[in-house]
Amino acid sequence: MLESFTSIFYFLRPILSIDANTRLFGVDALDIVTIGFMFIFFLVWVGKLIRGGAQPISGIDFTIIMFCAWCVSISFIYFEKSELSEVAKFILPPLSYVILKSYIRDRAHFIRCMRWMLIAFLVPTILSVALILQGNGLDKVNYWTGLARYQGVFVNPHNFGHSMTFMLMLSAIYVWFKYSTPERPLNWLTKSDKLLIALVLLFGLFALYQSYVRTAWFGLLIFVIIFAYKYNKKWVVAMLVGGLLVGFLASPILKLVFHDVVEVTEGERETERIGSGRPYIWGHNLTVFSELTFDRQLAGVGIGNRDKIFSEQQGNENIWNSHNDFLEVMMQTGVVGFLLFAWLQLLVYRRIRALPSRDMYPFLAIFLTVVFMNFASNSYVVRFSVGQMFYMLLAYIESKSVIQSSRRE
């Protein structure tokens, strides 16, 4: 019963990423459904914990609980500077890891969960592609380049692009898990699996391209290189050569997509304005942070307390959207929150490195990719849906069967 309920949630989560365009207390209606699922999982988890049926609290769990407790505490202390919906985005995804790892029965169950998640991902993906082909689902047309940037059925193009990249990475991990299962049959990829992967690649790559989310593009490239490097270094060389050839042939469109980079190299734009002005944004927020009082530096400016970049507001509260999740964590939760978050990354990395060799590199590839995207932009911390699905995937690394397998090795 519980195993089936878990599979249902893995299936529903990508569908619940669709923008319902209806909000209650600042929270999307479908996100409220997600929160409802998590509340049920939490109650069952507490019961399992009391009876001794849940996974023991690990170092990763403890750090997540401390980070979440810190976020809630500072939000009460500086309640006038915090937004409840943003606090939920910070704490619910990592808490999903703590809770769901007790519900993954074994490797076969996890493979089924991934398969259901991939199937469900096709719903918002195909709907988005259909809208794009009809000329709908448009976010905006870039004034400088004339490129049309689409968001599909998602709230914005960034959620769209990052969701597509996550789906594509998930498909690679699913295929590897099917292939590397010791008891796999000769037809380890069924006809339905092949159709599923073909649809994911066909629609996912097209949708990712139409989002024009450069961080998501680079993230997928990094994932493929890290993943392929372990298993076949010749593939990496072939992909790099192929990538250079495609880049040469597609240079006109790439110059438009990376127009700010081109303008910097040609001396038409200041260096700090490269990458949508990230160095300038980071410098501004760090300057604001340095001028805060000591208690605010420890606890942050408040979760959700930020404005649009390059706003004209003056004073210490002129916080811009950081375009860097690590900086965003420090700005909104302070030095204490940042140290807890950084320690969490280290613990997850160490746990992945301790996995059985057949499982380590897929998780290492997606983890390092997410770290890169979190540093390069607002990615898996402030984007609730992809952040939660990432932790739902990571939950396997400390599931019961994996811990037992690691001990045997």
C-alpha positions as CSV (number, residue, x, y, z in Angstrom):
1,M,0.0,0.0,0.0
2,L,2.7,2.5,1.1
3,E,4.9,1.4,-1.8
4,S,2.1,2.1,-4.3
5,F,1.3,5.5,-2.7
6,T,5.0,6.5,-3.1
7,S,5.0,5.5,-6.8
8,I,1.8,7.6,-7.3
9,F,3.5,10.6,-5.8
10,Y,6.6,10.1,-8.0
11,F,4.1,10.0,-10.9
12,L,2.1,13.0,-9.9
13,R,5.0,15.3,-9.0
14,P,6.0,16.4,-12.6
15,I,2.3,17.0,-13.4
16,L,2.0,19.1,-10.3
17,S,4.8,21.3,-11.7
18,I,2.3,22.8,-14.2
19,D,1.4,26.4,-13.5
20,A,-2.3,26.3,-12.4
21,N,-2.4,30.1,-12.7
22,T,-4.4,30.1,-9.4
23,R,-2.8,31.0,-6.1
24,L,-3.9,30.7,-2.5
25,F,-1.9,32.7,0.0
26,G,0.8,33.3,-2.7
27,V,1.1,29.5,-3.4
28,D,0.2,27.8,-6.7
29,A,-2.9,25.6,-6.3
30,L,-1.0,22.5,-7.6
31,D,1.9,23.2,-5.1
32,I,-0.7,23.1,-2.4
33,V,-1.6,19.6,-3.5
34,T,2.1,18.7,-3.3
35,I,2.3,20.1,0.2
36,G,-0.8,18.0,1.1
37,F,1.0,14.8,-0.1
38,M,4.1,15.7,1.9
39,F,2.0,16.2,5.0
40,I,0.5,12.7,4.7
41,F,4.0,11.3,4.1
42,F,5.3,13.2,7.1
43,L,2.6,11.8,9.4
44,V,3.3,8.2,8.2
45,W,7.0,8.8,8.6
46,V,6.6,10.0,12.2
47,G,4.6,6.8,12.9
48,K,7.3,4.7,11.3
49,L,10.0,6.5,13.2
50,I,8.2,5.9,16.5
51,R,7.8,2.2,15.7
52,G,11.4,1.9,14.5
53,G,10.4,1.3,10.9
54,A,11.9,4.4,9.4
55,Q,15.5,4.8,8.3
56,P,17.7,6.0,11.2
57,I,18.5,9.7,11.2
58,S,21.8,10.1,9.3
59,G,24.2,13.0,9.2
60,I,22.5,14.3,6.0
61,D,19.1,14.1,7.7
62,F,20.3,15.9,10.8
63,T,21.9,18.7,8.7
64,I,18.7,19.0,6.7
65,I,16.6,19.2,9.9
66,M,18.9,21.8,11.3
67,F,18.8,23.9,8.1
68,C,15.0,23.7,8.0
69,A,14.7,24.6,11.7
70,W,17.0,27.5,11.2
71,C,14.9,28.8,8.2
72,V,11.7,28.5,10.2
73,S,13.3,30.2,13.3
74,I,14.6,33.2,11.5
75,S,11.4,33.6,9.6
76,F,9.6,33.9,13.0
77,I,12.2,36.3,14.4
78,Y,12.2,38.5,11.3
79,F,8.6,37.7,10.2
80,E,8.1,41.1,8.6
81,K,11.0,40.3,6.2
82,S,9.9,36.8,5.2
83,E,7.3,35.2,2.9
84,L,5.7,31.9,3.9
85,S,5.6,30.6,0.4
86,E,9.3,31.2,-0.1
87,V,10.1,29.5,3.3
88,A,8.2,26.5,2.0
89,K,10.3,26.4,-1.1
90,F,13.5,26.4,1.0
91,I,12.6,23.6,3.4
92,L,10.1,21.2,1.7
93,P,12.5,19.8,-1.0
94,P,15.3,18.7,1.4
95,L,12.7,17.4,3.9
96,S,11.4,15.2,1.0
97,Y,14.8,13.5,1.1
98,V,14.5,12.7,4.9
99,I,11.0,11.3,4.6
100,L,11.0,9.5,1.3
101,K,14.1,7.5,1.7
102,S,12.2,5.3,4.2
103,Y,9.5,4.6,1.5
104,I,11.9,3.2,-1.2
105,R,11.7,-0.5,-0.7
106,D,14.5,-1.6,-3.0
107,R,16.3,-1.0,-6.3
108,A,13.4,-2.4,-8.4
109,H,10.9,-0.1,-6.6
110,F,13.1,2.9,-7.2
111,I,13.3,2.0,-10.9
112,R,9.5,1.9,-11.1
113,C,9.3,5.2,-9.4
114,M,11.7,6.7,-12.0
115,R,9.7,5.2,-14.8
116,W,6.4,6.7,-13.5
117,M,8.1,10.0,-13.1
118,L,9.4,10.0,-16.7
119,I,6.0,9.0,-18.0
120,A,4.3,11.8,-16.1
121,F,7.0,14.3,-17.3
122,L,5.7,13.8,-20.9
123,V,2.4,15.4,-19.9
124,P,3.7,19.0,-19.3
125,T,6.4,18.5,-21.9
126,I,4.0,17.5,-24.8
127,L,1.5,20.2,-23.7
128,S,4.3,22.8,-23.8
129,V,5.5,21.6,-27.2
130,A,1.9,21.8,-28.5
131,L,1.5,25.3,-27.2
132,I,4.9,26.3,-28.8
133,L,4.0,24.9,-32.2
134,Q,0.7,26.9,-32.0
135,G,2.7,30.1,-31.1
136,N,1.4,30.1,-27.5
137,G,3.1,29.6,-24.2
138,L,5.3,32.6,-25.0
139,D,7.1,34.4,-22.2
140,K,8.6,37.2,-24.2
141,V,10.5,38.2,-27.4
142,N,14.0,39.5,-26.5
143,Y,14.2,43.1,-27.6
144,W,17.9,43.0,-28.5
145,T,17.9,39.6,-30.4
146,G,14.4,39.0,-31.5
147,L,14.5,35.5,-30.1
148,A,11.1,34.2,-28.8
149,R,11.5,32.6,-25.4
150,Y,8.8,30.1,-24.3
151,Q,7.6,28.9,-21.0
152,G,5.1,26.3,-22.1
153,V,2.7,25.3,-19.3
154,F,5.2,26.4,-16.6
155,V,5.3,29.6,-14.6
156,N,8.3,31.0,-16.4
157,P,11.0,29.9,-19.0
158,H,13.5,29.1,-16.3
159,N,11.2,26.5,-14.6
160,F,10.5,25.2,-18.1
161,G,14.2,24.8,-19.1
162,H,15.4,23.4,-15.8
163,S,12.5,20.9,-15.8
164,M,13.4,19.7,-19.2
165,T,17.1,19.3,-18.3
166,F,16.1,17.3,-15.1
167,M,13.8,15.1,-17.2
168,L,16.6,14.3,-19.7
169,M,19.1,13.6,-16.9
170,L,16.5,11.4,-15.2
171,S,16.0,9.4,-18.4
172,A,19.8,8.7,-18.6
173,I,19.8,7.5,-15.0
174,Y,16.8,5.3,-15.6
175,V,18.4,3.6,-18.6
176,W,21.6,3.0,-16.6
177,F,19.7,1.5,-13.7
178,K,17.8,-0.8,-16.0
179,Y,21.1,-1.8,-17.7
180,S,23.2,-2.2,-14.5
181,T,20.6,-4.3,-12.5
182,P,22.4,-7.6,-11.8
183,E,19.3,-9.7,-12.6
184,R,18.3,-7.9,-15.7
185,P,16.8,-10.0,-18.5
186,L,18.1,-10.0,-22.1
187,N,15.4,-7.5,-23.0
188,W,16.5,-5.0,-20.3
189,L,14.8,-2.2,-22.2
190,T,11.3,-3.2,-23.2
191,K,9.6,-1.7,-26.3
192,S,7.6,0.6,-24.0
193,D,10.9,1.7,-22.4
194,K,12.4,2.5,-25.8
195,L,9.3,4.4,-26.8
196,L,9.3,6.3,-23.6
197,I,13.0,7.3,-23.9
198,A,12.5,8.3,-27.6
199,L,9.6,10.6,-26.7
200,V,11.5,12.1,-23.8
201,L,14.5,12.9,-26.0
202,L,12.4,14.1,-28.9
203,F,10.2,16.5,-27.0
204,G,12.6,17.3,-24.2
205,L,15.4,18.5,-26.3
206,F,13.1,20.6,-28.5
207,A,11.4,22.1,-25.4
208,L,14.8,22.8,-23.7
209,Y,16.0,24.6,-26.8
210,Q,12.8,26.8,-27.0
211,S,13.2,27.8,-23.4
212,Y,16.6,29.5,-24.1
213,V,17.8,28.8,-20.5
214,R,21.5,28.8,-21.0
215,T,22.3,27.5,-17.5
216,A,20.1,24.5,-18.2
217,W,21.8,24.0,-21.6
218,F,25.2,23.9,-20.0
219,G,23.9,21.8,-17.1
220,L,22.8,19.0,-19.5
221,L,26.2,19.2,-21.3
222,I,28.1,18.9,-18.1
223,F,26.0,15.9,-17.0
224,V,26.5,14.1,-20.2
225,I,30.3,14.6,-20.1
226,I,30.6,13.5,-16.4
227,F,28.4,10.5,-17.0
228,A,30.1,9.4,-20.2
229,Y,33.6,10.0,-19.0
230,K,33.4,7.1,-16.5
231,Y,32.0,4.5,-18.9
232,N,33.5,5.4,-22.3
233,K,36.1,8.2,-22.7
234,K,35.9,7.9,-26.4
235,W,32.3,9.0,-26.3
236,V,33.4,12.2,-24.5
237,V,35.9,13.0,-27.2
238,A,33.4,12.3,-29.9
239,M,30.8,14.5,-28.2
240,L,33.2,17.4,-27.8
241,V,34.2,17.2,-31.4
242,G,30.6,16.9,-32.4
243,G,29.7,19.8,-30.1
244,L,32.3,22.0,-31.7
245,L,31.1,21.2,-35.1
246,V,27.5,21.9,-34.2
247,G,28.6,25.1,-32.5
248,F,30.4,26.2,-35.7
249,L,27.4,25.4,-37.9
250,A,25.0,27.1,-35.4
251,S,27.2,30.1,-34.7
252,P,24.7,32.7,-36.0
253,I,22.0,31.5,-33.5
254,L,24.5,31.0,-30.7
255,K,25.7,34.6,-31.1
256,L,22.1,35.8,-30.5
257,V,21.6,33.5,-27.5
258,F,24.9,34.5,-26.0
259,H,24.7,38.1,-27.2
260,D,25.9,39.6,-23.9
261,V,29.1,37.4,-24.0
262,V,29.8,38.4,-27.6
263,E,29.3,42.1,-26.7
264,V,31.8,41.8,-23.8
265,T,34.4,40.1,-26.1
266,E,33.9,42.8,-28.7
267,G,34.3,45.6,-26.1
268,E,30.7,46.8,-26.5
269,R,29.7,45.8,-22.9
270,E,31.5,46.0,-19.5
271,T,32.9,42.8,-18.3
272,E,30.8,42.8,-15.1
273,R,27.7,42.8,-17.3
274,I,28.5,39.4,-18.8
275,G,26.0,36.6,-18.2
276,S,23.0,38.8,-17.7
277,G,25.1,41.0,-15.4
278,R,25.9,38.3,-12.9
279,P,29.2,39.7,-11.6
280,Y,27.5,43.1,-11.2
281,I,24.5,41.5,-9.4
282,W,26.8,39.4,-7.1
283,G,28.9,42.4,-6.2
284,H,25.9,44.5,-5.4
285,N,24.3,41.9,-3.1
286,L,27.7,41.2,-1.3
287,T,28.0,45.0,-0.8
288,V,24.5,45.1,0.7
289,F,25.3,42.1,2.9
290,S,28.5,43.6,4.2
291,E,26.6,46.7,5.4
292,L,24.0,44.7,7.4
293,T,24.1,44.6,11.2
294,F,25.8,41.6,12.7
295,D,22.6,39.8,13.7
296,R,21.3,40.2,10.1
297,Q,24.5,38.8,8.7
298,L,24.1,35.8,10.9
299,A,20.4,35.3,10.1
300,G,20.0,36.9,6.6
301,V,17.7,39.5,5.2
302,G,14.7,37.2,5.4
303,I,13.6,34.4,3.1
304,G,11.8,35.9,0.1
305,N,13.1,39.4,0.8
306,R,14.4,40.4,-2.6
307,D,13.5,42.6,-5.5
308,K,14.1,42.5,-9.2
309,I,17.6,43.1,-10.4
310,F,18.8,46.6,-11.2
311,S,15.9,48.1,-9.2
312,E,16.2,51.7,-8.2
313,Q,15.4,51.2,-4.5
314,Q,18.0,52.7,-2.1
315,G,19.2,51.5,1.3
316,N,20.3,48.3,3.0
317,E,17.1,46.4,1.9
318,N,17.8,46.9,-1.8
319,I,18.3,43.1,-2.3
320,W,18.4,41.9,-5.9
321,N,17.6,38.4,-7.2
322,S,21.0,36.9,-6.8
323,H,21.2,34.6,-9.9
324,N,23.2,32.3,-7.7
325,D,21.6,29.8,-5.3
326,F,24.6,29.7,-3.0
327,L,24.6,33.5,-2.7
328,E,20.8,33.5,-2.4
329,V,21.0,31.1,0.6
330,M,23.6,33.3,2.3
331,M,21.6,36.5,1.6
332,Q,18.3,35.1,2.9
333,T,19.4,32.8,5.7
334,G,22.7,34.4,6.7
335,V,26.1,32.9,7.4
336,V,24.6,30.2,9.7
337,G,22.2,29.0,7.0
338,F,24.9,29.1,4.3
339,L,27.3,27.0,6.4
340,L,24.6,24.4,7.0
341,F,23.7,24.4,3.3
342,A,27.4,24.0,2.3
343,W,27.9,21.2,4.9
344,L,24.9,19.4,3.4
345,Q,26.4,19.5,0.0
346,L,29.6,18.0,1.3
347,L,27.8,15.2,3.2
348,V,25.7,14.3,0.1
349,Y,28.9,14.3,-2.0
350,R,30.6,11.9,0.5
351,R,27.6,9.7,0.6
352,I,27.4,9.4,-3.2
353,R,31.1,8.6,-3.3
354,A,30.4,5.7,-0.9
355,L,27.7,4.2,-3.1
356,P,28.3,0.8,-4.9
357,S,30.3,1.5,-8.0
358,R,27.4,0.7,-10.3
359,D,25.3,3.6,-8.8
360,M,27.9,6.1,-7.9
361,Y,28.6,7.9,-11.2
362,P,25.0,8.6,-12.3
363,F,24.3,10.3,-9.0
364,L,27.7,12.0,-9.0
365,A,27.0,13.3,-12.5
366,I,23.6,14.8,-11.6
367,F,24.8,16.1,-8.2
368,L,27.8,18.0,-9.7
369,T,25.6,19.3,-12.5
370,V,23.1,20.7,-9.9
371,V,25.9,22.2,-7.9
372,F,27.1,24.0,-11.1
373,M,23.6,25.2,-12.0
374,N,23.0,26.4,-8.4
375,F,26.2,28.4,-8.6
376,A,25.5,29.8,-12.1
377,S,21.9,30.8,-11.5
378,N,18.7,30.4,-9.4
379,S,18.2,26.7,-10.0
380,Y,17.4,23.9,-7.5
381,V,17.0,25.9,-4.3
382,V,14.4,28.6,-5.2
383,R,12.6,26.5,-7.9
384,F,10.3,24.3,-5.8
385,S,9.4,21.6,-8.3
386,V,12.8,20.7,-9.7
387,G,14.3,21.1,-6.3
388,Q,11.9,18.6,-4.7
389,M,12.3,16.1,-7.6
390,F,16.0,16.3,-7.3
391,Y,15.8,15.4,-3.6
392,M,13.2,12.7,-4.4
393,L,15.8,11.2,-6.7
394,L,18.6,11.5,-4.1
395,A,16.5,9.7,-1.6
396,Y,17.7,6.4,-3.1
397,I,21.3,7.0,-1.9
398,E,20.3,6.3,1.7
399,S,17.4,4.0,1.2
400,K,17.5,0.7,3.2
401,S,18.6,-1.6,0.4
402,V,21.5,0.7,-0.6
403,I,22.7,1.0,3.0
404,Q,22.6,-2.8,3.4
405,S,24.4,-3.2,0.1
406,S,27.1,-0.7,1.0
407,R,27.8,-2.6,4.3
408,R,28.2,-5.9,2.5
409,E,30.7,-4.3,0.1
